[in-house]
Amino acid sequence: MVRLRLKRHGRKQRTYRIVAIDARSRREGKVTREVGFFNPRREETQLDILAIAALCESGAKLTKTVRDILGRVKLPERIRTES
């Protein structure tokens, strides 16, 4: 099963990549696909909405944190609730 979750990134690990990754692998494991990033210090978010929608339609689950981030960006409700 594939999950959309956060992966730490950057010199001091203060930014996060939103990635599609196998649910059984660890957080810093091999990534299937990167679909965006999130910087909590500057409140910056960049998402590939088409890729996220395609992954959700194919059965990917969202973690609670990623679901909250997508909610702040006003992503369509059907994408956030398919998980």
mmCIF file of the N, C-alpha and C atoms, coordinates in Angstrom:
data_MODEL
# 
_entry.id   MODEL 
# 
loop_
_atom_site.group_PDB 
_atom_site.id 
_atom_site.type_symbol 
_atom_site.label_atom_id 
_atom_site.label_alt_id 
_atom_site.label_comp_id 
_atom_site.label_asym_id 
_atom_site.label_entity_id 
_atom_site.label_seq_id 
_atom_site.pdbx_PDB_ins_code 
_atom_site.Cartn_x 
_atom_site.Cartn_y 
_atom_site.Cartn_z 
_atom_site.occupancy 
_atom_site.B_iso_or_equiv 
_atom_site.pdbx_formal_charge 
_atom_site.auth_seq_id 
_atom_site.auth_comp_id 
_atom_site.auth_asym_id 
_atom_site.auth_atom_id 
_atom_site.pdbx_PDB_model_num 
ATOM 1   N N  . MET A 1 1  ? 0.843   -1.175 0.000   1.00 0.00 ? 1  MET A N  1 
ATOM 2   C CA . MET A 1 1  ? 0.000   0.000  0.000   1.00 0.00 ? 1  MET A CA 1 
ATOM 3   C C  . MET A 1 1  ? 0.894   1.244  0.000   1.00 0.00 ? 1  MET A C  1 
ATOM 4   N N  . VAL A 1 2  ? 0.465   2.256  -0.723  1.00 0.00 ? 2  VAL A N  1 
ATOM 5   C CA . VAL A 1 2  ? 1.210   3.505  -0.827  1.00 0.00 ? 2  VAL A CA 1 
ATOM 6   C C  . VAL A 1 2  ? 0.594   4.535  0.107   1.00 0.00 ? 2  VAL A C  1 
ATOM 7   N N  . ARG A 1 3  ? 1.450   5.315  0.743   1.00 0.00 ? 3  ARG A N  1 
ATOM 8   C CA . ARG A 1 3  ? 1.002   6.398  1.620   1.00 0.00 ? 3  ARG A CA 1 
ATOM 9   C C  . ARG A 1 3  ? 1.626   7.705  1.176   1.00 0.00 ? 3  ARG A C  1 
ATOM 10  N N  . LEU A 1 4  ? 0.860   8.776  1.301   1.00 0.00 ? 4  LEU A N  1 
ATOM 11  C CA . LEU A 1 4  ? 1.406   10.122 1.122   1.00 0.00 ? 4  LEU A CA 1 
ATOM 12  C C  . LEU A 1 4  ? 1.781   10.621 2.500   1.00 0.00 ? 4  LEU A C  1 
ATOM 13  N N  . ARG A 1 5  ? 3.057   10.890 2.712   1.00 0.00 ? 5  ARG A N  1 
ATOM 14  C CA . ARG A 1 5  ? 3.534   11.321 4.016   1.00 0.00 ? 5  ARG A CA 1 
ATOM 15  C C  . ARG A 1 5  ? 4.633   12.344 3.865   1.00 0.00 ? 5  ARG A C  1 
ATOM 16  N N  . LEU A 1 6  ? 5.069   12.903 5.000   1.00 0.00 ? 6  LEU A N  1 
ATOM 17  C CA . LEU A 1 6  ? 6.133   13.895 4.999   1.00 0.00 ? 6  LEU A CA 1 
ATOM 18  C C  . LEU A 1 6  ? 7.488   13.213 5.146   1.00 0.00 ? 6  LEU A C  1 
ATOM 19  N N  . LYS A 1 7  ? 8.480   13.783 4.478   1.00 0.00 ? 7  LYS A N  1 
ATOM 20  C CA . LYS A 1 7  ? 9.859   13.330 4.592   1.00 0.00 ? 7  LYS A CA 1 
ATOM 21  C C  . LYS A 1 7  ? 10.709  14.561 4.886   1.00 0.00 ? 7  LYS A C  1 
ATOM 22  N N  . ARG A 1 8  ? 11.528  14.492 5.903   1.00 0.00 ? 8  ARG A N  1 
ATOM 23  C CA . ARG A 1 8  ? 12.367  15.631 6.266   1.00 0.00 ? 8  ARG A CA 1 
ATOM 24  C C  . ARG A 1 8  ? 13.359  15.935 5.154   1.00 0.00 ? 8  ARG A C  1 
ATOM 25  N N  . HIS A 1 9  ? 13.667  17.243 5.006   1.00 0.00 ? 9  HIS A N  1 
ATOM 26  C CA . HIS A 1 9  ? 14.562  17.656 3.936   1.00 0.00 ? 9  HIS A CA 1 
ATOM 27  C C  . HIS A 1 9  ? 15.274  18.931 4.355   1.00 0.00 ? 9  HIS A C  1 
ATOM 28  N N  . GLY A 1 10 ? 16.457  19.131 3.871   1.00 0.00 ? 10 GLY A N  1 
ATOM 29  C CA . GLY A 1 10 ? 17.172  20.371 4.124   1.00 0.00 ? 10 GLY A CA 1 
ATOM 30  C C  . GLY A 1 10 ? 18.319  20.197 5.095   1.00 0.00 ? 10 GLY A C  1 
ATOM 31  N N  . ARG A 1 11 ? 19.138  21.224 5.177   1.00 0.00 ? 11 ARG A N  1 
ATOM 32  C CA . ARG A 1 11 ? 20.342  21.151 5.988   1.00 0.00 ? 11 ARG A CA 1 
ATOM 33  C C  . ARG A 1 11 ? 20.024  20.909 7.454   1.00 0.00 ? 11 ARG A C  1 
ATOM 34  N N  . LYS A 1 12 ? 19.088  21.646 7.987   1.00 0.00 ? 12 LYS A N  1 
ATOM 35  C CA . LYS A 1 12 ? 18.742  21.476 9.396   1.00 0.00 ? 12 LYS A CA 1 
ATOM 36  C C  . LYS A 1 12 ? 17.396  20.764 9.573   1.00 0.00 ? 12 LYS A C  1 
ATOM 37  N N  . GLN A 1 13 ? 16.963  20.104 8.513   1.00 0.00 ? 13 GLN A N  1 
ATOM 38  C CA . GLN A 1 13 ? 15.752  19.287 8.546   1.00 0.00 ? 13 GLN A CA 1 
ATOM 39  C C  . GLN A 1 13 ? 14.526  20.088 8.973   1.00 0.00 ? 13 GLN A C  1 
ATOM 40  N N  . ARG A 1 14 ? 14.416  21.301 8.454   1.00 0.00 ? 14 ARG A N  1 
ATOM 41  C CA . ARG A 1 14 ? 13.287  22.153 8.829   1.00 0.00 ? 14 ARG A CA 1 
ATOM 42  C C  . ARG A 1 14 ? 12.208  22.232 7.769   1.00 0.00 ? 14 ARG A C  1 
ATOM 43  N N  . THR A 1 15 ? 12.455  21.704 6.592   1.00 0.00 ? 15 THR A N  1 
ATOM 44  C CA . THR A 1 15 ? 11.423  21.660 5.567   1.00 0.00 ? 15 THR A CA 1 
ATOM 45  C C  . THR A 1 15 ? 11.070  20.201 5.311   1.00 0.00 ? 15 THR A C  1 
ATOM 46  N N  . TYR A 1 16 ? 9.953   19.984 4.677   1.00 0.00 ? 16 TYR A N  1 
ATOM 47  C CA . TYR A 1 16 ? 9.458   18.640 4.437   1.00 0.00 ? 16 TYR A CA 1 
ATOM 48  C C  . TYR A 1 16 ? 9.077   18.475 2.979   1.00 0.00 ? 16 TYR A C  1 
ATOM 49  N N  . ARG A 1 17 ? 9.322   17.296 2.455   1.00 0.00 ? 17 ARG A N  1 
ATOM 50  C CA . ARG A 1 17 ? 8.829   16.903 1.145   1.00 0.00 ? 17 ARG A CA 1 
ATOM 51  C C  . ARG A 1 17 ? 7.579   16.066 1.373   1.00 0.00 ? 17 ARG A C  1 
ATOM 52  N N  . ILE A 1 18 ? 6.600   16.248 0.536   1.00 0.00 ? 18 ILE A N  1 
ATOM 53  C CA . ILE A 1 18 ? 5.414   15.394 0.567   1.00 0.00 ? 18 ILE A CA 1 
ATOM 54  C C  . ILE A 1 18 ? 5.656   14.324 -0.489  1.00 0.00 ? 18 ILE A C  1 
ATOM 55  N N  . VAL A 1 19 ? 5.724   13.070 -0.052  1.00 0.00 ? 19 VAL A N  1 
ATOM 56  C CA . VAL A 1 19 ? 6.144   11.990 -0.933  1.00 0.00 ? 19 VAL A CA 1 
ATOM 57  C C  . VAL A 1 19 ? 5.161   10.830 -0.892  1.00 0.00 ? 19 VAL A C  1 
ATOM 58  N N  . ALA A 1 20 ? 5.150   10.072 -1.976  1.00 0.00 ? 20 ALA A N  1 
ATOM 59  C CA . ALA A 1 20 ? 4.436   8.803  -2.026  1.00 0.00 ? 20 ALA A CA 1 
ATOM 60  C C  . ALA A 1 20 ? 5.464   7.730  -1.732  1.00 0.00 ? 20 ALA A C  1 
ATOM 61  N N  . ILE A 1 21 ? 5.191   6.896  -0.726  1.00 0.00 ? 21 ILE A N  1 
ATOM 62  C CA . ILE A 1 21 ? 6.161   5.908  -0.269  1.00 0.00 ? 21 ILE A CA 1 
ATOM 63  C C  . ILE A 1 21 ? 5.403   4.663  0.192   1.00 0.00 ? 21 ILE A C  1 
ATOM 64  N N  . ASP A 1 22 ? 6.053   3.516  0.109   1.00 0.00 ? 22 ASP A N  1 
ATOM 65  C CA . ASP A 1 22 ? 5.442   2.281  0.584   1.00 0.00 ? 22 ASP A CA 1 
ATOM 66  C C  . ASP A 1 22 ? 5.176   2.393  2.084   1.00 0.00 ? 22 ASP A C  1 
ATOM 67  N N  . ALA A 1 23 ? 4.007   2.007  2.527   1.00 0.00 ? 23 ALA A N  1 
ATOM 68  C CA . ALA A 1 23 ? 3.594   2.178  3.922   1.00 0.00 ? 23 ALA A CA 1 
ATOM 69  C C  . ALA A 1 23 ? 4.466   1.389  4.887   1.00 0.00 ? 23 ALA A C  1 
ATOM 70  N N  . ARG A 1 24 ? 5.099   0.321  4.433   1.00 0.00 ? 24 ARG A N  1 
ATOM 71  C CA . ARG A 1 24 ? 5.908   -0.504 5.320   1.00 0.00 ? 24 ARG A CA 1 
ATOM 72  C C  . ARG A 1 24 ? 7.326   0.016  5.489   1.00 0.00 ? 24 ARG A C  1 
ATOM 73  N N  . SER A 1 25 ? 7.747   0.963  4.646   1.00 0.00 ? 25 SER A N  1 
ATOM 74  C CA . SER A 1 25 ? 9.118   1.464  4.754   1.00 0.00 ? 25 SER A CA 1 
ATOM 75  C C  . SER A 1 25 ? 9.184   2.636  5.723   1.00 0.00 ? 25 SER A C  1 
ATOM 76  N N  . ARG A 1 26 ? 10.390  2.922  6.189   1.00 0.00 ? 26 ARG A N  1 
ATOM 77  C CA . ARG A 1 26 ? 10.562  3.994  7.152   1.00 0.00 ? 26 ARG A CA 1 
ATOM 78  C C  . ARG A 1 26 ? 10.427  5.361  6.486   1.00 0.00 ? 26 ARG A C  1 
ATOM 79  N N  . ARG A 1 27 ? 10.355  6.407  7.285   1.00 0.00 ? 27 ARG A N  1 
ATOM 80  C CA . ARG A 1 27 ? 10.082  7.752  6.785   1.00 0.00 ? 27 ARG A CA 1 
ATOM 81  C C  . ARG A 1 27 ? 11.133  8.213  5.785   1.00 0.00 ? 27 ARG A C  1 
ATOM 82  N N  . GLU A 1 28 ? 12.395  7.911  6.021   1.00 0.00 ? 28 GLU A N  1 
ATOM 83  C CA . GLU A 1 28 ? 13.466  8.366  5.136   1.00 0.00 ? 28 GLU A CA 1 
ATOM 84  C C  . GLU A 1 28 ? 13.835  7.315  4.090   1.00 0.00 ? 28 GLU A C  1 
ATOM 85  N N  . GLY A 1 29 ? 12.949  6.365  3.848   1.00 0.00 ? 29 GLY A N  1 
ATOM 86  C CA . GLY A 1 29 ? 13.224  5.286  2.904   1.00 0.00 ? 29 GLY A CA 1 
ATOM 87  C C  . GLY A 1 29 ? 13.108  5.723  1.455   1.00 0.00 ? 29 GLY A C  1 
ATOM 88  N N  . LYS A 1 30 ? 13.153  4.731  0.565   1.00 0.00 ? 30 LYS A N  1 
ATOM 89  C CA . LYS A 1 30 ? 13.101  4.998  -0.870  1.00 0.00 ? 30 LYS A CA 1 
ATOM 90  C C  . LYS A 1 30 ? 11.717  5.507  -1.264  1.00 0.00 ? 30 LYS A C  1 
ATOM 91  N N  . VAL A 1 31 ? 11.714  6.618  -1.980  1.00 0.00 ? 31 VAL A N  1 
ATOM 92  C CA . VAL A 1 31 ? 10.483  7.311  -2.351  1.00 0.00 ? 31 VAL A CA 1 
ATOM 93  C C  . VAL A 1 31 ? 9.992   6.828  -3.705  1.00 0.00 ? 31 VAL A C  1 
ATOM 94  N N  . THR A 1 32 ? 8.689   6.608  -3.822  1.00 0.00 ? 32 THR A N  1 
ATOM 95  C CA . THR A 1 32 ? 8.089   6.271  -5.098  1.00 0.00 ? 32 THR A CA 1 
ATOM 96  C C  . THR A 1 32 ? 7.969   7.517  -5.971  1.00 0.00 ? 32 THR A C  1 
ATOM 97  N N  . ARG A 1 33 ? 7.489   8.620  -5.358  1.00 0.00 ? 33 ARG A N  1 
ATOM 98  C CA . ARG A 1 33 ? 7.295   9.860  -6.106  1.00 0.00 ? 33 ARG A CA 1 
ATOM 99  C C  . ARG A 1 33 ? 7.191   11.040 -5.157  1.00 0.00 ? 33 ARG A C  1 
ATOM 100 N N  . GLU A 1 34 ? 7.824   12.171 -5.515  1.00 0.00 ? 34 GLU A N  1 
ATOM 101 C CA . GLU A 1 34 ? 7.677   13.404 -4.750  1.00 0.00 ? 34 GLU A CA 1 
ATOM 102 C C  . GLU A 1 34 ? 6.545   14.216 -5.365  1.00 0.00 ? 34 GLU A C  1 
ATOM 103 N N  . VAL A 1 35 ? 5.609   14.666 -4.523  1.00 0.00 ? 35 VAL A N  1 
ATOM 104 C CA . VAL A 1 35 ? 4.452   15.393 -5.045  1.00 0.00 ? 35 VAL A CA 1 
ATOM 105 C C  . VAL A 1 35 ? 4.330   16.805 -4.482  1.00 0.00 ? 35 VAL A C  1 
ATOM 106 N N  . GLY A 1 36 ? 5.308   17.249 -3.710  1.00 0.00 ? 36 GLY A N  1 
ATOM 107 C CA . GLY A 1 36 ? 5.262   18.620 -3.210  1.00 0.00 ? 36 GLY A CA 1 
ATOM 108 C C  . GLY A 1 36 ? 6.193   18.820 -2.040  1.00 0.00 ? 36 GLY A C  1 
ATOM 109 N N  . PHE A 1 37 ? 6.162   20.045 -1.490  1.00 0.00 ? 37 PHE A N  1 
ATOM 110 C CA . PHE A 1 37 ? 6.938   20.321 -0.287  1.00 0.00 ? 37 PHE A CA 1 
ATOM 111 C C  . PHE A 1 37 ? 6.172   21.258 0.618   1.00 0.00 ? 37 PHE A C  1 
ATOM 112 N N  . PHE A 1 38 ? 6.602   21.299 1.893   1.00 0.00 ? 38 PHE A N  1 
ATOM 113 C CA . PHE A 1 38 ? 5.950   22.114 2.900   1.00 0.00 ? 38 PHE A CA 1 
ATOM 114 C C  . PHE A 1 38 ? 7.019   22.703 3.803   1.00 0.00 ? 38 PHE A C  1 
ATOM 115 N N  . ASN A 1 39 ? 6.997   24.032 3.964   1.00 0.00 ? 39 ASN A N  1 
ATOM 116 C CA . ASN A 1 39 ? 7.917   24.724 4.851   1.00 0.00 ? 39 ASN A CA 1 
ATOM 117 C C  . ASN A 1 39 ? 7.093   25.384 5.947   1.00 0.00 ? 39 ASN A C  1 
ATOM 118 N N  . PRO A 1 40 ? 7.083   24.825 7.162   1.00 0.00 ? 40 PRO A N  1 
ATOM 119 C CA . PRO A 1 40 ? 6.243   25.377 8.226   1.00 0.00 ? 40 PRO A CA 1 
ATOM 120 C C  . PRO A 1 40 ? 6.721   26.734 8.741   1.00 0.00 ? 40 PRO A C  1 
ATOM 121 N N  . ARG A 1 41 ? 8.000   27.044 8.586   1.00 0.00 ? 41 ARG A N  1 
ATOM 122 C CA . ARG A 1 41 ? 8.518   28.326 9.082   1.00 0.00 ? 41 ARG A CA 1 
ATOM 123 C C  . ARG A 1 41 ? 8.027   29.497 8.249   1.00 0.00 ? 41 ARG A C  1 
ATOM 124 N N  . ARG A 1 42 ? 7.944   29.324 6.943   1.00 0.00 ? 42 ARG A N  1 
ATOM 125 C CA . ARG A 1 42 ? 7.494   30.399 6.053   1.00 0.00 ? 42 ARG A CA 1 
ATOM 126 C C  . ARG A 1 42 ? 6.066   30.188 5.566   1.00 0.00 ? 42 ARG A C  1 
ATOM 127 N N  . GLU A 1 43 ? 5.443   29.101 5.999   1.00 0.00 ? 43 GLU A N  1 
ATOM 128 C CA . GLU A 1 43 ? 4.091   28.745 5.546   1.00 0.00 ? 43 GLU A CA 1 
ATOM 129 C C  . GLU A 1 43 ? 4.029   28.626 4.019   1.00 0.00 ? 43 GLU A C  1 
ATOM 130 N N  . GLU A 1 44 ? 5.066   28.036 3.427   1.00 0.00 ? 44 GLU A N  1 
ATOM 131 C CA . GLU A 1 44 ? 5.101   27.802 1.988   1.00 0.00 ? 44 GLU A CA 1 
ATOM 132 C C  . GLU A 1 44 ? 4.665   26.374 1.708   1.00 0.00 ? 44 GLU A C  1 
ATOM 133 N N  . THR A 1 45 ? 3.852   26.226 0.699   1.00 0.00 ? 45 THR A N  1 
ATOM 134 C CA . THR A 1 45 ? 3.417   24.905 0.272   1.00 0.00 ? 45 THR A CA 1 
ATOM 135 C C  . THR A 1 45 ? 3.360   24.878 -1.239  1.00 0.00 ? 45 THR A C  1 
ATOM 136 N N  . GLN A 1 46 ? 3.926   23.848 -1.824  1.00 0.00 ? 46 GLN A N  1 
ATOM 137 C CA . GLN A 1 46 ? 3.846   23.665 -3.265  1.00 0.00 ? 46 GLN A CA 1 
ATOM 138 C C  . GLN A 1 46 ? 3.414   22.229 -3.508  1.00 0.00 ? 46 GLN A C  1 
ATOM 139 N N  . LEU A 1 47 ? 2.351   22.050 -4.271  1.00 0.00 ? 47 LEU A N  1 
ATOM 140 C CA . LEU A 1 47 ? 1.786   20.721 -4.487  1.00 0.00 ? 47 LEU A CA 1 
ATOM 141 C C  . LEU A 1 47 ? 1.584   20.444 -5.969  1.00 0.00 ? 47 LEU A C  1 
ATOM 142 N N  . ASP A 1 48 ? 1.746   19.189 -6.354  1.00 0.00 ? 48 ASP A N  1 
ATOM 143 C CA . ASP A 1 48 ? 1.377   18.716 -7.683  1.00 0.00 ? 48 ASP A CA 1 
ATOM 144 C C  . ASP A 1 48 ? -0.002  18.067 -7.527  1.00 0.00 ? 48 ASP A C  1 
ATOM 145 N N  . ILE A 1 49 ? -1.029  18.873 -7.675  1.00 0.00 ? 49 ILE A N  1 
ATOM 146 C CA . ILE A 1 49 ? -2.389  18.430 -7.372  1.00 0.00 ? 49 ILE A CA 1 
ATOM 147 C C  . ILE A 1 49 ? -2.839  17.282 -8.273  1.00 0.00 ? 49 ILE A C  1 
ATOM 148 N N  . LEU A 1 50 ? -2.450  17.323 -9.539  1.00 0.00 ? 50 LEU A N  1 
ATOM 149 C CA . LEU A 1 50 ? -2.837  16.235 -10.447 1.00 0.00 ? 50 LEU A CA 1 
ATOM 150 C C  . LEU A 1 50 ? -2.216  14.909 -10.018 1.00 0.00 ? 50 LEU A C  1 
ATOM 151 N N  . ALA A 1 51 ? -0.969  14.933 -9.585  1.00 0.00 ? 51 ALA A N  1 
ATOM 152 C CA . ALA A 1 51 ? -0.316  13.700 -9.125  1.00 0.00 ? 51 ALA A CA 1 
ATOM 153 C C  . ALA A 1 51 ? -0.951  13.194 -7.844  1.00 0.00 ? 51 ALA A C  1 
ATOM 154 N N  . ILE A 1 52 ? -1.297  14.111 -6.938  1.00 0.00 ? 52 ILE A N  1 
ATOM 155 C CA . ILE A 1 52 ? -1.939  13.708 -5.686  1.00 0.00 ? 52 ILE A CA 1 
ATOM 156 C C  . ILE A 1 52 ? -3.298  13.081 -5.971  1.00 0.00 ? 52 ILE A C  1 
ATOM 157 N N  . ALA A 1 53 ? -4.061  13.687 -6.868  1.00 0.00 ? 53 ALA A N  1 
ATOM 158 C CA . ALA A 1 53 ? -5.375  13.142 -7.219  1.00 0.00 ? 53 ALA A CA 1 
ATOM 159 C C  . ALA A 1 53 ? -5.232  11.759 -7.854  1.00 0.00 ? 53 ALA A C  1 
ATOM 160 N N  . ALA A 1 54 ? -4.255  11.596 -8.740  1.00 0.00 ? 54 ALA A N  1 
ATOM 161 C CA . ALA A 1 54 ? -4.049  10.294 -9.389  1.00 0.00 ? 54 ALA A CA 1 
ATOM 162 C C  . ALA A 1 54 ? -3.654  9.230  -8.376  1.00 0.00 ? 54 ALA A C  1 
ATOM 163 N N  . LEU A 1 55 ? -2.784  9.582  -7.440  1.00 0.00 ? 55 LEU A N  1 
ATOM 164 C CA . LEU A 1 55 ? -2.370  8.621  -6.419  1.00 0.00 ? 55 LEU A CA 1 
ATOM 165 C C  . LEU A 1 55 ? -3.539  8.238  -5.505  1.00 0.00 ? 55 LEU A C  1 
ATOM 166 N N  . CYS A 1 56 ? -4.362  9.213  -5.139  1.00 0.00 ? 56 CYS A N  1 
ATOM 167 C CA . CYS A 1 56 ? -5.514  8.922  -4.277  1.00 0.00 ? 56 CYS A CA 1 
ATOM 168 C C  . CYS A 1 56 ? -6.527  8.029  -4.989  1.00 0.00 ? 56 CYS A C  1 
ATOM 169 N N  . GLU A 1 57 ? -6.722  8.271  -6.289  1.00 0.00 ? 57 GLU A N  1 
ATOM 170 C CA . GLU A 1 57 ? -7.653  7.439  -7.048  1.00 0.00 ? 57 GLU A CA 1 
ATOM 171 C C  . GLU A 1 57 ? -7.141  6.009  -7.208  1.00 0.00 ? 57 GLU A C  1 
ATOM 172 N N  . SER A 1 58 ? -5.826  5.840  -7.204  1.00 0.00 ? 58 SER A N  1 
ATOM 173 C CA . SER A 1 58 ? -5.264  4.497  -7.339  1.00 0.00 ? 58 SER A CA 1 
ATOM 174 C C  . SER A 1 58 ? -5.134  3.776  -6.002  1.00 0.00 ? 58 SER A C  1 
ATOM 175 N N  . GLY A 1 59 ? -5.584  4.422  -4.904  1.00 0.00 ? 59 GLY A N  1 
ATOM 176 C CA . GLY A 1 59 ? -5.638  3.734  -3.624  1.00 0.00 ? 59 GLY A CA 1 
ATOM 177 C C  . GLY A 1 59 ? -4.642  4.196  -2.577  1.00 0.00 ? 59 GLY A C  1 
ATOM 178 N N  . ALA A 1 60 ? -3.932  5.270  -2.812  1.00 0.00 ? 60 ALA A N  1 
ATOM 179 C CA . ALA A 1 60 ? -2.972  5.760  -1.822  1.00 0.00 ? 60 ALA A CA 1 
ATOM 180 C C  . ALA A 1 60 ? -3.712  6.361  -0.630  1.00 0.00 ? 60 ALA A C  1 
ATOM 181 N N  . LYS A 1 61 ? -3.164  6.159  0.553   1.00 0.00 ? 61 LYS A N  1 
ATOM 182 C CA . LYS A 1 61 ? -3.736  6.710  1.778   1.00 0.00 ? 61 LYS A CA 1 
ATOM 183 C C  . LYS A 1 61 ? -2.951  7.950  2.185   1.00 0.00 ? 61 LYS A C  1 
ATOM 184 N N  . LEU A 1 62 ? -3.612  8.871  2.873   1.00 0.00 ? 62 LEU A N  1 
ATOM 185 C CA . LEU A 1 62 ? -2.969  10.087 3.361   1.00 0.00 ? 62 LEU A CA 1 
ATOM 186 C C  . LEU A 1 62 ? -2.740  9.979  4.859   1.00 0.00 ? 62 LEU A C  1 
ATOM 187 N N  . THR A 1 63 ? -1.606  10.484 5.331   1.00 0.00 ? 63 THR A N  1 
ATOM 188 C CA . THR A 1 63 ? -1.415  10.576 6.769   1.00 0.00 ? 63 THR A CA 1 
ATOM 189 C C  . THR A 1 63 ? -2.218  11.766 7.272   1.00 0.00 ? 63 THR A C  1 
ATOM 190 N N  . LYS A 1 64 ? -2.443  11.836 8.565   1.00 0.00 ? 64 LYS A N  1 
ATOM 191 C CA . LYS A 1 64 ? -3.241  12.920 9.142   1.00 0.00 ? 64 LYS A CA 1 
ATOM 192 C C  . LYS A 1 64 ? -2.609  14.284 8.862   1.00 0.00 ? 64 LYS A C  1 
ATOM 193 N N  . THR A 1 65 ? -1.293  14.372 8.962   1.00 0.00 ? 65 THR A N  1 
ATOM 194 C CA . THR A 1 65 ? -0.611  15.646 8.748   1.00 0.00 ? 65 THR A CA 1 
ATOM 195 C C  . THR A 1 65 ? -0.751  16.106 7.303   1.00 0.00 ? 65 THR A C  1 
ATOM 196 N N  . VAL A 1 66 ? -0.575  15.196 6.361   1.00 0.00 ? 66 VAL A N  1 
ATOM 197 C CA . VAL A 1 66 ? -0.713  15.559 4.946   1.00 0.00 ? 66 VAL A CA 1 
ATOM 198 C C  . VAL A 1 66 ? -2.156  15.956 4.649   1.00 0.00 ? 66 VAL A C  1 
ATOM 199 N N  . ARG A 1 67 ? -3.115  15.263 5.251   1.00 0.00 ? 67 ARG A N  1 
ATOM 200 C CA . ARG A 1 67 ? -4.528  15.621 5.062   1.00 0.00 ? 67 ARG A CA 1 
ATOM 201 C C  . ARG A 1 67 ? -4.795  17.038 5.567   1.00 0.00 ? 67 ARG A C  1 
ATOM 202 N N  . ASP A 1 68 ? -4.203  17.406 6.705   1.00 0.00 ? 68 ASP A N  1 
ATOM 203 C CA . ASP A 1 68 ? -4.367  18.761 7.236   1.00 0.00 ? 68 ASP A CA 1 
ATOM 204 C C  . ASP A 1 68 ? -3.738  19.806 6.320   1.00 0.00 ? 68 ASP A C  1 
ATOM 205 N N  . ILE A 1 69 ? -2.565  19.502 5.774   1.00 0.00 ? 69 ILE A N  1 
ATOM 206 C CA . ILE A 1 69 ? -1.901  20.428 4.851   1.00 0.00 ? 69 ILE A CA 1 
ATOM 207 C C  . ILE A 1 69 ? -2.742  20.619 3.596   1.00 0.00 ? 69 ILE A C  1 
ATOM 208 N N  . LEU A 1 70 ? -3.282  19.542 3.064   1.00 0.00 ? 70 LEU A N  1 
ATOM 209 C CA . LEU A 1 70 ? -4.131  19.649 1.876   1.00 0.00 ? 70 LEU A CA 1 
ATOM 210 C C  . LEU A 1 70 ? -5.403  20.430 2.181   1.00 0.00 ? 70 LEU A C  1 
ATOM 211 N N  . GLY A 1 71 ? -5.899  20.333 3.408   1.00 0.00 ? 71 GLY A N  1 
ATOM 212 C CA . GLY A 1 71 ? -7.083  21.097 3.805   1.00 0.00 ? 71 GLY A CA 1 
ATOM 213 C C  . GLY A 1 71 ? -6.822  22.591 3.852   1.00 0.00 ? 71 GLY A C  1 
ATOM 214 N N  . ARG A 1 72 ? -5.614  22.977 4.272   1.00 0.00 ? 72 ARG A N  1 
ATOM 215 C CA . ARG A 1 72 ? -5.260  24.400 4.312   1.00 0.00 ? 72 ARG A CA 1 
ATOM 216 C C  . ARG A 1 72 ? -5.144  25.006 2.924   1.00 0.00 ? 72 ARG A C  1 
ATOM 217 N N  . VAL A 1 73 ? -4.801  24.176 1.939   1.00 0.00 ? 73 VAL A N  1 
ATOM 218 C CA . VAL A 1 73 ? -4.605  24.659 0.578   1.00 0.00 ? 73 VAL A CA 1 
ATOM 219 C C  . VAL A 1 73 ? -5.923  24.647 -0.202  1.00 0.00 ? 73 VAL A C  1 
ATOM 220 N N  . LYS A 1 74 ? -6.994  24.245 0.448   1.00 0.00 ? 74 LYS A N  1 
ATOM 221 C CA . LYS A 1 74 ? -8.323  24.203 -0.168  1.00 0.00 ? 74 LYS A CA 1 
ATOM 222 C C  . LYS A 1 74 ? -8.394  23.199 -1.319  1.00 0.00 ? 74 LYS A C  1 
ATOM 223 N N  . LEU A 1 75 ? -7.815  22.025 -1.100  1.00 0.00 ? 75 LEU A N  1 
ATOM 224 C CA . LEU A 1 75 ? -7.902  20.962 -2.079  1.00 0.00 ? 75 LEU A CA 1 
ATOM 225 C C  . LEU A 1 75 ? -9.324  20.401 -2.061  1.00 0.00 ? 75 LEU A C  1 
ATOM 226 N N  . PRO A 1 76 ? -9.841  19.929 -3.186  1.00 0.00 ? 76 PRO A N  1 
ATOM 227 C CA . PRO A 1 76 ? -11.198 19.395 -3.208  1.00 0.00 ? 76 PRO A CA 1 
ATOM 228 C C  . PRO A 1 76 ? -11.424 18.311 -2.153  1.00 0.00 ? 76 PRO A C  1 
ATOM 229 N N  . GLU A 1 77 ? -12.580 18.319 -1.556  1.00 0.00 ? 77 GLU A N  1 
ATOM 230 C CA . GLU A 1 77 ? -12.911 17.425 -0.446  1.00 0.00 ? 77 GLU A CA 1 
ATOM 231 C C  . GLU A 1 77 ? -12.803 15.949 -0.849  1.00 0.00 ? 77 GLU A C  1 
ATOM 232 N N  . ARG A 1 78 ? -13.136 15.610 -2.078  1.00 0.00 ? 78 ARG A N  1 
ATOM 233 C CA . ARG A 1 78 ? -13.126 14.205 -2.490  1.00 0.00 ? 78 ARG A CA 1 
ATOM 234 C C  . ARG A 1 78 ? -11.720 13.608 -2.447  1.00 0.00 ? 78 ARG A C  1 
ATOM 235 N N  . ILE A 1 79 ? -10.687 14.429 -2.672  1.00 0.00 ? 79 ILE A N  1 
ATOM 236 C CA . ILE A 1 79 ? -9.322  13.919 -2.619  1.00 0.00 ? 79 ILE A CA 1 
ATOM 237 C C  . ILE A 1 79 ? -8.921  13.666 -1.173  1.00 0.00 ? 79 ILE A C  1 
ATOM 238 N N  . ARG A 1 80 ? -9.306  14.569 -0.268  1.00 0.00 ? 80 ARG A N  1 
ATOM 239 C CA . ARG A 1 80 ? -8.920  14.433 1.134   1.00 0.00 ? 80 ARG A CA 1 
ATOM 240 C C  . ARG A 1 80 ? -9.653  13.297 1.823   1.00 0.00 ? 80 ARG A C  1 
ATOM 241 N N  . THR A 1 81 ? -10.837 12.940 1.370   1.00 0.00 ? 81 THR A N  1 
ATOM 242 C CA . THR A 1 81 ? -11.624 11.933 2.072   1.00 0.00 ? 81 THR A CA 1 
ATOM 243 C C  . THR A 1 81 ? -11.508 10.546 1.459   1.00 0.00 ? 81 THR A C  1 
ATOM 244 N N  . GLU A 1 82 ? -10.821 10.386 0.347   1.00 0.00 ? 82 GLU A N  1 
ATOM 245 C CA . GLU A 1 82 ? -10.705 9.063  -0.276  1.00 0.00 ? 82 GLU A CA 1 
ATOM 246 C C  . GLU A 1 82 ? -9.802  8.146  0.517   1.00 0.00 ? 82 GLU A C  1 
ATOM 247 N N  . SER A 1 83 ? -9.033  8.678  1.438   1.00 0.00 ? 83 SER A N  1 
ATOM 248 C CA . SER A 1 83 ? -8.110  7.822  2.197   1.00 0.00 ? 83 SER A CA 1 
ATOM 249 C C  . SER A 1 83 ? -8.793  7.163  3.362   1.00 0.00 ? 83 SER A C  1 
# 
